[in-house]
Amino acid sequence: MKRTSLLGLLAILPLPIFAQVYLTPSIGFSAGGEVNSAGETYKINGDNALSFAIETDFDTGRIGLFYSTQSSEVKSLDYKTRFDYLHFQSALDYSLTPKLSSFLGLSLGATYTDVDWSDENLRFSAGAFTGLQYHFTDNVALQLEARWLGTSVDSSFDSACVSGSTQNRCVIRYEGSWMNQVQGNLGLRFSF
């Protein structure tokens, strides 16, 4: 159902908004992370990661979606776990030579985790990434990428707002810790 809805939405959108579409499947390695929960520290083993990005041109860069999945083990528990990241991302491209370019970007989204130490499986996450692309042709490039992915864990969010005839004011407070992972990815970028 979801695929059909997405294809239907794409079919009714005007095509000129998609100047260029980029599909980038990649494989890489995700270096572990560490989570502190209820006084316990859990270390996550590094493991292979599979990623996929779909993007389009926007201004001097590109915007799109990034998905990555990693299965791993928690060292102290000998427990298998999985991390799935889905982010909206934006990047700026910089041409270095006619065949070589670089990029720098940021991403925001969510991480789905299947772990025992947390009651919540869906968490806010953010990322930053950079890399190089070697363009074989106008439509195919080899991409090397380094990416930081941070997931908010043990977080709390409070807000209070006051609205009156003379002033409107809100106070927002966020506290939390982050599980940090670093990925190195190698992929092929296809342009359409």
Buried (B, 14 or more C-beta within 10 A) or exposed (E): EEEEEEEEEEEEEEEEEEEEBBBBBBEBBBBBBBBEBEEEEBEBBBBEBBBBBEBBBBEEBBBBBBBBBBBBBBBEBEEEBEBBBBBEBBBBBEEEEEEEBBBEBBBEBBBBBEBEBBEEEEBBBBBBBBBBBBBEEEEEBEBBBBBBBBBBBBBEEEEEEEEEEEEEEEEEEEEEBBBBBBBBBBBBBEBE
